[in-house]
Amino acid sequence: MFLNYIKELFVKKSLKNSLNHNVESEVFTSNIQTIGLLIDESEFSKSEELINELIKHEIASKNIKVVIYKDKFEKKKAYSRPTFGKTHINWRGEFSESFLNEFLEQEFDLLISYYEIEKTILMLMTNRSKAKFKIGFSSVDQRLNRWMINTEIEKYKVFVSELFRYLKSIK
C-alpha cells in the first residue's frame, strides 16, 4: 500500500514535469479519419455505446482504436478490448504493455480522453499521446486537451453530438 503511494508520487512528478515543458501547438485538420479513444471504465460502463455513437457520425470502426483503463484490473480475466491498470506503469512513468506504447505512438487525427476524474495514469497517457488534436472533459486539467466539453461522463450522446457540432463548425 505504501509503495503504491510512493509510486503514484513519482508518476505524478513525471506528469507535472512533462506538462510544464509540453507547449506544442497542435494543428487541427477538419478531416477526421482516425480516432484514439482512452476510456476510464472504472467510472463509465457504456464503452460500446460510445463507440457506436462515433460510428453513427461516419467514423469507420476500423479507424477507432480503443484503450480501456480499470482501477481494479484482473490479470486472469479476458477483456474484449485492450485493457490496463495501475500495474502497467513503472515508477518512472513508463508503460510495460506494448499495446499502450503503440497507442501512444500512433498519430491519431483526434484523441478523445473519455474520463472526467483526474487520474495520473490517464493524464499521463493523454499527455504523451502523439495525436494531432486532443479533446476531453472540462473537469480535467486544461493543459492536457485542446478542447474541453462541459458535460457528465454518463451523457455520451451529448458529448459526441457536441464534438461533431464543433468539428462541423470549423469546416
N, C-alpha and C positions, 0 to 999 in steps of 0.2 A: 504494500500500500504506500509506504513512504517512498520507495524507489519510483513508483509511478508518478508521485507528486513531483519529485526531483526531475524526472524525465520530462514531464509537462513543462516545467520551468525552463529547461534547456531548449525545448522546441519553441516555446513562446519567445524566447530571446532570439532565436534564429529567425522567426517570423517578423519580429519587430525590426531587426536589422535589415531584412530584405524589403520591408515596407518603406523604411526610411530612405533606402537607396534606389528604389524602383520608381523611376519617374518617366518611364517610357510612355510616349503618346501613341495610343492605339489608333489605327486607321480603320474607319468603318467603310465597308462595301455594302451597298444596299442589296446585293445579290447574295443571299444567304444560301449556301449549299450544304455545308457541314456544321453539325451542332454537337458540342460536347455537353453532356448533362451530368452534373455532380449532385447526387441526391442524398439527403440525410434521412434514411428510413427509420431512424430512431424516433423521429418526430412526424414523419409523413409516410403513410402506408399505401398510397394510391399511385405508385410509380407507373404502372402500366397504363392507367387512365391518363396520366400526364403525357406519356409518350404518344398515346393515341390522339390526344388533343393536338400535339405538334404535327402529327401525320395528317390530320384534317386540314391543316394550313399548308398543305402541299410540300411538306418536307418528307423526302423518301426515308423509309425506316432504315435502309442500309446506310444512310448518311447521318444517323443519330447514334453516337457512341455513349453508352451509359456506364457510369461507375457509381456504386452504392456504398454508403457508409452506414455501419451499425455500431452503436455503443457496446452492445453485447454480441460480439462476433463469436460464432461457434465454429471451430475448426472442422469438426466432423460432419457438419450439416452441408448438404449440397444446395447451393444457391443458383437460381435461374439466370442471374446476371452477375458480372464481376463485382464482388463484394469484399470490403475490407473493414478493419477495425483498428484500434489503437496499437495493437501488437505489430502492425505492419509498418511502423515507423521507428527509427532508432533515435538515440539521444542527440544526434547531430541533425535531425530533421530530414533524414534520407529514407526513402521508401524501399522496402525489401521485396515487394512483388513486381515482377516485370510488367504486368498489365497496368499498374499505376504509373510506372515510368513512361510507358508507351503513350498513355493517356496524356500525360503532362507534355510530352514532346510533340504531339500531333498539333498541327496548326489549324485549329478549327476556325471557321468564319465567326462562330459565336459560341461562347461558353455560358451556359446557364448554371449558376450556383444556386441550387434549389435547397436552401437551408436558411432559416431565419434566426437561429440561435448561434452565437459566435462560439465555435469550437476550433481550437487551434489547428487540429489536423486538417479540417475542411478549409479553413482560411489559408493555410499553407498550400494546399492543393490549388486553390483559386489563384493565389499569388504567383505560383510557379508555372501555371499553365501558359503555353505559348499561343493561346487563342488570340485572334486578331481583335476581338471585341468581347467584353465580359459584362454580363448582366446578372443582377441578383436582387435580394430584398433590401429595402431601405433600413431595416433594423441591424444590418451587418456593417462593419467598418467601411466607410465610404471610399477609402483609398483602394479597396480591392476591385470594385466594379465601376465600369464607365457609366452604366445606367442602373438606377435602382427603382424598383416598383414597390409602391406602398400598398401592400395587401397582406392577408394572412396566408399561411402556408397551405391550409386546407382548401383555399379558393383557387385551385389550379386553373380552372377555366377562365377566371378573371385575369390571372397572371398571364396566361398565354394570349388571351384576346388583347390585353394592354400591350404586350410585347409586339404583336403583329400590327397593331394600330400605330405604334411608334415607328416600326420599320416601314410601313406604307407611307407615313407622312414624310419620311426622309427621301423616299424615291421622288 
